[in-house]
Amino acid sequence: MSHDPHTPRFRVRPPTGWINDPNGPFRWRGRRHVFYQYNPSAPVHSDINWGHASSLDLVHWEHHRVALTPTPGGPDEAGCWSGCVVDDAGTPTAVYTGIDRDHAGLGTICLARAADPDDERLTEWKPLPTPVLAGPPRGLDVVMFRDPFVFRCADRRWALVGAGHADGTPSVLLYDCDDLTDWRFAGVLLDGKDPVAACAFGARAVGWECPQLYAAGSGDHVLLLSLWDGDPSSTGYLTGRLEADTRDGLRFVTRTGGRLDQGRDFYAPAVLQEPDRTLLWGWSWEARPPEEVDQAGWAGVLTAPRVLDVHPDGSLRVRPAPELDLLRAAEPFVTAPGRVPLPLPLPQTYDLTLTAYHPTTVSLLRNASGRELTVRADPAAGTVILDRSAWPRTGREGSAPITVQVPKRPQLTLRLLVDGSLLELFVAERTMVTERLYRRPDDIAELVVNGPDARVTGWALDPRRRD
């Protein structure tokens, strides 16, 4: 186990090396599998494999051997990049982006089959030697092409592929792949010129990476996109209807959209659609200097699993997976109505729920100069402000407070999950905020809640609950 105090202890991450996008969340014989982009040799993005972990309960994770590794001289010799896993006639099959030495942004679409479908842990995989898709269709001037996502609609199997065009327009390409070894281009499902997408995202991206699609309980479909502008940037969602069109394809009729995660440290989400719910994982990168990352020997973590749906107004509904309650210590370290006037020491990892009826400020961390990490909730204004400006960082994301707007209401409930340097804030089941925050040795982690009638309950996360 890492002795780095910033190490998340309860989230999916390998002991060492680099991790980025979650890939192919998949349920097989009662066990959930999550794969991820992985460099086992160093905490840098290079020589990308597919790491692999599985769980029976979303809490206890078992790490397995590397599932996919680059094939010398093959279509993925420079990396097995993002994709998904599907059940193909009883055989779990990875559909992923192969990167060769000269790809220049254009990947190929490759397949790998589980060697033993009867193995619930799926520890052996066999790649097919030839890509099922050598590149993007001609005539579209595509300069970015990667990240297949396979789904079913209208009794057929389809795939989305993230794309960007030479004129700077991002898009999602659609393929008919009812036979996974035979792909037919079925048009552009959606691009950045769509009025709802343009309003929701502006000109934030030149490519849409890692497209993901799920069917909500409302009958809507939700399209999740990672907004690429030359570097990982931010994420967005669009709700709408997936309909058959006259060209023997599909079209996505957009309804509304917005930012998927309001934080600065979340990207490349992947979904697992189960019969009664949709689960999501994202990648949270490191936001500390490279020399500190190199010294630590690890970089990146997957977020807690989140349950997604849609509110009646079309906005996203999001909350932590209920299985995470299993990590709570047997007794809470705080249960208090009203004001918590005295500083209460906070554990390194915790799960905190706050319900505010009036403007309320929660202080979580104080630095040597007395400045604080705070969350301010105002139900009547419908605002939540996360202020971590006392822990500044360089880069375009800046250090200004993050303001989240939700519908005004008599009360506002927040849930905060803190695991080492990973901070995940959920606001009224409408918004999530993922941030990385690195405590300094002289920082003091203490809880102070100021707000009339506010209610707060907090649990330490107990590793013995996992054993």
N, C-alpha and C positions, 0 to 999 in steps of 0.2 A: 504493500500500500504506500502511496506517495505521502511524504511528510510535508509537502507543500500545503500551507494553511489555506490556500486559495482553491484547492482541489474539491470539486463537487463529489460527494460520497454516495449519493443516492440516485444519480442519473447515469444513463448509458454512456460509457466512455471506456476506451482501452486503458491499461495502466500507463503506457508510454506511447509516444509517437503523435502523429497528426490525425485529426478526425475532422471531416466536414459533412457534406450533405447526408441526411438519412436517406436510405434507399429501400424500396420494396417492403414496407411493412406488410406482413403476410401472416395469416392464421392457418395452421396446419395441424390436424389431429389434436386440437385443443390448446396448442402452444402458439403464442405470438412470437414472430421473428422480426427483428429489425436488423437491416444491413446498413452499412455506412461507408463513406469514402474514407480510406485509411492508408496512411503511410506508416508502417510499423518501425521504420528505421530512424526517423527523425521528426521533430515537431515542425515540419515545413511541408508545403503542398508540392509533393513530388512522388513519382512512382506509386500512383494511386491504385490500391487494391479495394476489394470489398471486405470490410470487417463484418462480424456476425455475432449477434447475441440473441437469446431467446428467453421467454418467460411464460410461466403458467398464470401469473397474476398481475403483471405489469409492475411489480415491485421487486421480486427476486429475479435477477438477471444472471443467466449463465453465458459466459463468453466461450465461443467456439473457435476453431481454427479458421483462418482466412478462407472465405468462400470463393472469391474470384481473384485471380492474380494475372498480371500482364503476361501474354504469350510471346516469347521472342520470335520476331519475324511475322507475328500475326496482326490482325486488324486492331488489337488492343495493346500492342507492344509498349505504348507510351502511357497507358492508363486505362483502367476499367472505371469509366465515369458513371454518372447517375442514370438510374432507370427504375424499374419496378419488378415485382415478382407476381406471377399469375399461376393459376391452376390450369394446365393444358391437358385436358382429357386424363386427369388423375396424376399428372407429373408436374410438380412445382418447376416453374421455368422462369429464369431471370432474363429480362429484356433490358439491355443496358447500352450505354454509349461506349463504343470502342474508339480509342484515340491512337493514331499512329504517329510516327516521328515527324510527319509533314502536314499535320491536320489543319493548321492555320485557322482554327475555329470551327471546322466542319468535321463532325464525328460520323461514324458509321453505327448502324443499329445491329447489335449482336445478341445471340441467345446462348444461354447455358442451362442445362437440364440437371435436376437433382439426380444423383447416381442411384439413390435408393429411396423411392417414394415412401417406403414403409418405415424409414427412419424418421421419427418425429422431430429429431434435432437437425435434420437436413445438413449433415456435416460434410458431405461430398458433392461436388458439382463438376459437370463436364461441359466445357464450352464447345459450341459448334465451330468448325474451322473457318466457315465462310459467313460474312455478314448477311443478314436478310435484307438489308438496305444499305447500299454503298454510299449514299449521300442524299442531299436534297434534290427535289425535282428541278429539271432545267427550266429556264425561262423566268424564274422568280427573283433572280439576283440575290440569293440567300448567302449571307456571309457568316451566320451563326446558326448551328444546327446540332441539337443535342437533347438528351433527357426524355426518352420515351415514357409515356404513361398509357397503359392499356386498360380499357374498361368495356363494359357491355351496354348496349342500347339497341332497342328495336330488334331484339333477338339476334344481334350480331356482335362481333368483337371489333372494336375500333382502337386507334391509338392517337394520342396527341404527341407532338414533338415541338419543343421550344425553338424559336427562330428569331433572327434579326436580319433585316434587309439592308442593302447597300445605301439606301437613301435615309437610313436611320429609323425606319418603321419597325417596331417589334410585332411579332405575330405568333399564333399557335397554328401549326399545320395539322391536318387531319388525314389519317390513313385508315382504310379498310384492311383489317388483318384478321379476318375470321379464321383463316389458316395462318398461324403464327409464322410460317415459313414463306408466306406469299403476301407481300404488302402492296396495296394499290393506293396511290395518292388520290385523295377525295376532296382536295381544295384547302383553302385557308379558312379555318373555323372562325377566327376573330383576329383583328389586328388593332394597332394603336390608334387608328383613325375612327374606330367606333366611338360615337359621341359620349356614351356612358363611361367607357374606358378612358377617353381623353379627359373627361371631367374629373374622374377619380384619381388618375395618376399624373395628368399633365404630360410634360416631356421628360419624365424621370428616367426613361429607359430607351436603349437602342436595341434591346433584345429581351424577350420574355423567356426565362429559364424555368426549368422544373415545373411545367404545367401539371396541375392535379385537378381532378374533377370528382365531386361526390354528389349524390342525390340526397336532398334534405327531406325531412319529414313533411314539409309543407307542399311538396311537389316541385319546388324549385330545384335547380342544379346550382352548384357553387363551383366556380373556376378560381383556383388559387394560382398566383403567378409570382415569380421572383423577378424583380425589376433590375435588369443588368444594364449598367451604363459604362462598361469597361472594367468595372470591379463589382463585387457584390454590393448591392445598395440597400434596397428595402423590399417589402413584400406587399401584395395587394390581393383583394378578392373582388369578384364580380358575381352577383346572383342573377339568375335569369332562367330561361326555358331552353332545353335542348330539344330541337325539333328536326324532323326529317325534311329535307329540301328536295327540289325537283331534279337534282343532279345525281340522285342515288347516293346522297351523302347526308350530312347533318349540318345544322346551323345553331349557333348559340345566340338567343335573343336576350340581350342584356336588360336588366331591370334597375339595379343599383350597384354601387361598389364603394370601396374605400381602402384604407390602409389595414392590412391584416394584423400586424403587430406594431404598436406605437413606439417600441423601444429602438435602441441603436445597435442591438447585438443579436439579431435574429434573421435567419435566411433559410432558403431552400426547404420549406416544409414539405412533408410527405404524409399522405393519408392512408388509413386502413378503414375501408367501409365494411362494417359488420352488419348483421341483419337488423339490429336495433339501434345502431349508433355509428358515428364516424369518429375515429381517433386520429390525432395529428401529433407528429413530432417535428421539431425544427432544429437547426444547427445554431449554436451560439459560439461565436468565435472569441479569440482572446483580444482584449483591449489594453494590454500592457506592453511595455517595450520588448522588442524582439530578443534582446539579451536576457531578459528575465524569463521569457518563454523557453529559450534555449537552455538556460540553467535548470528550469523545472523539468524539461524533458518531455513535456506533453503540451498539446494545444487542441482546444475545442471540446465541446460536450454537446450531447443531445438534450433538448429540453425535457421537462416532465411531459408525459402524455396528456393531451387536452381533448375534450369532447366538443365537437362542433355540431351546430345546427343553424337554423335561420329563425329570426324573430318575424312576427307578422308583417312588419314594415320592410322586410327584405334585408335588414342588417344582420350581421353575423352574430350568432350566439355562441359563446365559448366559456368553458369552465374546466377546471382540473378534473382529470379522471377520478371517479370516486374511490378507486382502488388505492390512491395515494394516502387515504386515511389510515391504511394499514401501517404506515411508517410512523404514525404519531405515538409518542410515549404514552404509557398507560394513564397518566394523569397530566392535565395541562399545567404549565408553569404560571399561567395567569388566567383568571376568570374574573372579569370586573365590569360591572355597570358603572357609568359615570366616569369621572376624571380619575386617571392614574397619576397622582401628583408626584410620587417619588420615583427616581430612576430605578428601573428594575433590570438587572443584568440579563442580557440576551445570550442564548447559546449560539454556537457556531452555525448550526443548522436549525431551522424552525419553520413552523406553519402557523400563520397568524391570520385571524379573521376579525375584521372591524366592521361594525355597523354604526354609521353616523346619522344623527337626526338633525344636527345643526352643524355649522362650520367647525371642523375638527382637524387638529394637527397631530400627527404621530411622528415622534422623533425616534430614530432607530440607531443612529451612530453619531458620535461626536469626535471631532479631531482635536489636536493639541491646542489649537487657537480658539476652540469653543464653537466652531461652526458645525452644523448638523446636517445629516441626511434626513429629509422629512418627506412625508406624504400628507398633503392637505386635501381634505374632502369637503365639498360644500353641496349638500343635496339640493337646496333650493336653486342654486346656480347650475347644477348639473356638471360640476367640474371636479377633477382630481388632478393635483399637481405633484409630480415627483421631482424633488429638488436635490440633485446630487452635485451641485456646482462646486462644493468644497473639495471634491475629488476630481479635479479637472483632468482633461486629456486632450491631446492634439488630434488633428484630423478633421475632416469635413463635418463629422457628426457633432462636433462641439460639445460644450458642457452646460449649455443653458437648461433650465428646468423644462420638463416635458409636461404639457398640459393636455389632458384627455377630456373630451366633451361627451356627455351622455345625456339622455332626456332628464329633465328636471323631475324630482320626485320627493316625497316626504322623508325618505330614508335612502341611504346609499351604503351598500355592502361591498367591502373589498376583501380580497384574500391575497396574502403575500406568502410566497414560498421562497425561502432563502437557503441555499445549499452551497457553502463555501463562497466562491465569487459570483455564483449565479443567482440573480434576483429575478423572480417572475411574479408580476402583479396582475391580478384579474379584477376588473371593475364591473360590478353589476351584471355579470354574464354578457357583457357587450364588448369589452375591449381587453386586450392583453398587452403587457409591456414587459419586454425582456431586456435586461441590462446586466452587464458585468461590472462588478464593483470590488476593488481589491483593498481590503483593510490594511492600513499601515500598522506597524508594531505599537505605536502610541495611541491609536484610535481606541475609543471606548464604546462598546456595543451595549447600549442601554435603551430601554423602552420608556417613553413618556408619552401619555395620551392626554391631550387637552381639548375638551369639547363637552358641553353639557349633555348628559344622558347617553354618551357614547358607550357602546358595549364592545369589549375586546376579549378574545379567547386565543390563547397561544399554546402550542405544543412543541417541545423539542422533538427532533427526529431521532429515533432510537435505533441504532444498528442492530440491537438484539431482536427487534421486531422482525427483521429480515431473515434471521438465522433459523 
